[in-house]
């Protein structure tokens, strides 16, 4: 009887892992709540968890900022509504700490034993105040500059692990879903094995996007599934190479969530560069005019001075709904008539081009999301996390990746 019981328990655990523990989640960008994507628009029944972005680090380790468009009050009110609505829909509610602009003082917050203890209380107070189920740490990036004015320490990754270990020992922290949004490249750690992160984190979400963008030398795939099928000079990162690197470093595939992108990057591309010699087929990896950065959709960051005091161009980001709004795609998410379109079979991502405006967009469509869902299933990953929930249109991308894995 004992072997049979063991076998049944093993089967039960297996079924739970396959069917009961798959993670379907996304980040909810709080600043878009009053710009077309209120909480009522979230398809809650299609998610197991949703993560509110962001609570930002501050120079004071005792404090996190919940500002939305510069106003703290609405941020706290929105977060309360976010958690309440999630729980009403039986969805786990997390908060992401950090982000591109909000990671500036992570290094300070975990940089000493005293600060780590303070920061544990800061984040657990956030949990208890807002009745959170989890915390997501979106540190961009430990040991390196993110936006450009981060505090940085060569011991950042080691200190981050020490903080997470202390958080797990806390009575509140011990019960939380703890995740980290990571680069496609594994953390560089010296004092403990990388697998120690897997012991304290529920999962990591590999941010497999922004691999190619306006900072690149050519138009390339924003979120490539694979890059092992192109020449080495085009291998900037992909889901395939990222998962291989993280698992080789000791992080189990069962604790890896694939970050997927409901947006693309736009580029000004001259027609002579946009097409192959036949004048009809879009060229792979064309050059673009970096001196003429295009504006993306209505959610795109406008030109201006960033948090580090540096002048920035418009971001050129086009969400999936923006591709439809701008006429690149029809309402079903397929290429519009007359729009040159290329689907790259290596990266499993498309390009679309407007010959009139001379703007090319590299993005993910339903076919891309289906391929990534199949990759998640085939490699035993924990699930997916989309940046961002509001970027989709009529759940086209969300339904595609859910159905495929």
N, C-alpha and C positions, 0 to 999 in steps of 0.2 A: 504493500500500500504506500509506503513512503516514496519509492521512486515515482509512482503514479501521481502522488500529491505534488512532488517536485516538478514533474513534467507539466501538470496542469497550471501550477504557479508560473512556470516559465512561459507557457503559452499565453496565460493571462497578461503577463508583463509585456510580451511581444505584441499582442493585440493592442494593449494600451499605448505602447510606443508608436505603433503604426497608425492607429485610428484616433486615440484619445489625446495624444500629446503633440499632434501637428500644430505648428504655430502659424497662424494667419494674422498678420499684424501690419500696422502702418504707423507712421508718425503723423500727428494732427498738428498742422502749423497754426498756432493760435492767432497769428496776425491776419489770417485769411478768414477768420470767423465772421467778420463784418465786411468781407469783400467777396461774397458769393459762395462761401462754404460754411454755413452755420452748423451747429451740432445736429440739427434736424436733418441735414443732408447726408449724414454719415450712414452707410448701409451696415448698421451694427450687426445684423444677423450673419453677415459674411466674415466677421472677424472673431478671433478668440481673445484678442487683446488689442488695445490701442494705446499709443504713447503720445502724451502731450508734449509739445515742443514750444518753448524751452523754459527751464529754470537756469539762469545764467550765474556763473561764478562771479564774485565781486572781490575787491581788494580786502574786504573784511571776511575772514573765514567763517564768522558767525552768521553770515547773511547770504542768501541767494536772491536774485532778482527775478520777479515774475512780470516784468514790464511787457505790455502789448502796445506797440506804437508809442513807446515812451511813457505810458501811463500805468502805474502799478496797480491801482484799484481795480480796473476792469480785468487785469490779469488774474488776480485772486478770485474774483467773481466767476470768471470764465472757467477757471480750473475746477472750482466747486461744482459748476454745472456739468463740466466734462465728466467728472468722476461719478456724479449722481446719475447721469444719463447712461454711462457705461454700465454701471451696476444694475440699473433698471432693465438693461438688455442682456444681463448675464455675461458681460464682457469685462475682462480684467483691465484695470486702469493703471497706467504707469506714467511717470514724468521723466523726460529726458533732461539730464543736467549737462549743460555745455553748449554744443553747437559751434558753428564757425566763429561767431562773434562772442559766444559765451564761455569759451574755453580759456580765456586769457589768464585767469588766476588759478587754474587747476594745480599747476606746479607748486604754487605757494600753499594751497590748501592741504596738500598731502606731503609737503616738503620736510616736515619734522614730526616727531612723535607727538608733541603737544598739539600741533595743528591738525594732525590726523584725528586725534580724539575729539577736538572741537568740531571738525568737519563731520564726523560720524553723528554727533548730536545735531548738527545743523540739518543733515539730510533725513535723519529719523524724525526730527521735529516736523519736517515737511510732510513725511509720511503720515504721522498721527494727526496733524492738523487737517489734512485733506482726505484721509481714509484711503490712501493709495495701496495698491496691490504690489507695486514694483517700482524700481528705479532703473533708468537706463543712463549709462555714462557715455556721453558723446564727446570725448576729449580729442580734439583735433590740434596737435597730435603729441603724445607723450615723447619728451626728449627732443622735439623739433618745433620749429615755428609753424603756426597755423596761419592765422590772418596776418601776422607780421609784428605784433606787439605783445605776444604772450610772454609770461614769465617762463623760463626754461631752465631745467636742471638735468645734468647727465644721468642722474639717478631717478628720473621721473617714473620710468616703468617699474623699477623696484619699489619705489615709494607708493605707486598706485596699487600694487599688489598688497603691500602691507596695510594700506587703508582698507581694501576690500576684505582682507582677512579679519581686521578689527571690526568692520561693519557686520560680517557674518557672525561674530561672537556676541554682538549686541542682541538683546532680547527681541527688539523690533526687527533688526536687520536679518536675524536668523530665519524669519518667516517670509521674506520678500522674494519676488522674482527679481533677480539682479542680472542685468545685461550690459553689454558694452558695444557701442557702434565702433567698428574698427576699420583700419585701412585694409587694402588687399594684401599688404605685406605684414607678416607676423611681428608682434612686439619684439624689440630687442631687449632682452633681460639677462642679467649676469649673476645675480645672487641666488636665484631659485630657477628650477626648470619652468618653461612656459606652461607645462601641463598644470602647474599650481594654480593658474588662472581658472582652469576648468573645474577645480575643486570648490571655488567660491562663486563662480558665475553660473547662472542658469543657462545662459547661451551668449554667444557673440553674434552680432549682425554685421557681416562683412559688407562694407559700403562699396559695392561693385558698380560704381557710377562716377562720373567726372573723370573718367580714365583719359579721354580726349576732350579738349574744349578750346576756348579762345586763346588759351596760354600755349597750345600746341603749335607745331610747325605746319601741320596739315589738318584737314578735316578728317576726323576719325570717329569710331564708334564710342558714344558716351558710356555705354554699359555693355561691353562685349561679353558674350557667353564664353567664347573661346578665342585664344590668340596663338595657339600652338600651330595653327594651320597657315600662318603668314610668316613672312621673313622676319628675322630677328629685330630689324630696325622698326618694325610695326608692333612689337610685343611690349606694349605699355602696361599690360595687366588685363585680367579677365577672371570670370568666375572659376573657370577650370584651373588656371594657374594659382589663383588665390586659395582655393580649397586644398589643392595639392600642397601648397606651402604651409598652410596652417596645420593640416593633419600631419605632415612630415615633422613639424616642430613639436608635436605631442598633443595637439588639441583635437578631441574626438569629433568626428563628423556629426554625430548625433546631437552635439551641442552647437552646431553652426547653423545660423539662419542666413539666407542669402538676401542681401539688400538689393532691391530692384527699383528702377527709376520710371516714374510716370511723367517724364519730361525729357526734352532734348535740348541740344545747343545749336544755335544758328550762326551762320558764317556768310560773309559777303564773298561770293565766288564769281569770277568773270566767266562768261560762257565758254571762252576758249579753254579754261581749266576744268569746267564742270563736266565736259563730255569726253568720251573716248573719240578715236579718230573717225568713227562713223557718224558723229554729230548727233546721235540719238541716245546712246547708252551712257548713263552717269558713270563717271570715272571713280575708281576707288581711291581714297586718300588724296583728294585734289588739294592744291595749294589754295589759300584764301587771302583776301586783302585785310590784313590786321589793322590797317589805318582807318578802316571804315567799319567799325563794329556795329552790327544791326541791333535794333531794339526787339526784345521778345514780345510776349503777350502782355496783357494788362497787369499781371502779377510780377512782371520782371522788375529787378532792381534798377531804378533810374540812375543816371550819372550823378556823381557826388563824392563827397569826402567820407571815407569810411571811419570806423571806430579808432583806427590808428592814425588818422589825420592824413591819409593818402587819397589823392584823387583817383576815382575809379570810373571806367566807362559803364555804359548800360550792360547788364549781364548777358543779354541775348538768349535768355532761357525761354523756351516755349513748352508749356505743359501739353499733355495729350489733348485736352479739350481745346487748347490754343491752336493746335494743328488743324483741328476741325473748323474752328472759328476763322482761321486765316485762309482756309480753302485748300490746304494741302491734302486733307483727308475728307471723305464724306461723313455723314452722320453715323454710319456703321463702322467707321474707323479704317476704311479701305482707301487706297489712293484715289483722289478725285480725277475725273477725266481731264486730260491735257496737262497733268502734273507729272513731269519726269520722276521716276521712282526706281530705286535699286534696292534689292534685298541682298545683303552680304551673307553668304552661307557659312562663312567662318565665324564671324561675330554673332550671327543670327540677329542682326539689327538692320533696319532700313535707313535710307537717305531719301529725301524728297527735295525738289528744287523748283523754285518759282523763277521762270526765265525773265519775267517782267521786272521783278524787284532784284533779281540776281542774288537771292538769298537761299542758301541750302541749309536744311535742318537734319541733324543726325539724332535718331530717337529710337524708342522701343514701341512696337505695336503689339497687337494680340498674338501674332505668330511668335514674336520674341518672348513674350511672357509665357506662352505655352511651352516653348523650348526650355525655358528656365525652370518651369514647373516639373517637366520631365527630368531635367538634370537633378533637381532637388530629390525627387523620388528615387532615381537610379543610384544616387550616391548616399542615400540614407541621411540626408540633412534634416534638420528639425523643422524647417518651414521657410517662410519668406517674410520680409518686411519692406513695405513700399514707402519711398519718399516721393511724394507725400500723398496722403489720403485724398486730398482735394484735387490732385492733378489729373485724375481719371475722367472719363466721360461716359455716363450711363453704365458704369461698372464694366466696361468692355475689357479692360486689362485685368481687373480683379477677378472677373468670372473666368477668364482664360487661364490664369495661373492656378486658380482653385481647382478647376476641372481637370487640369493636367497632372496634378500631384496628389 
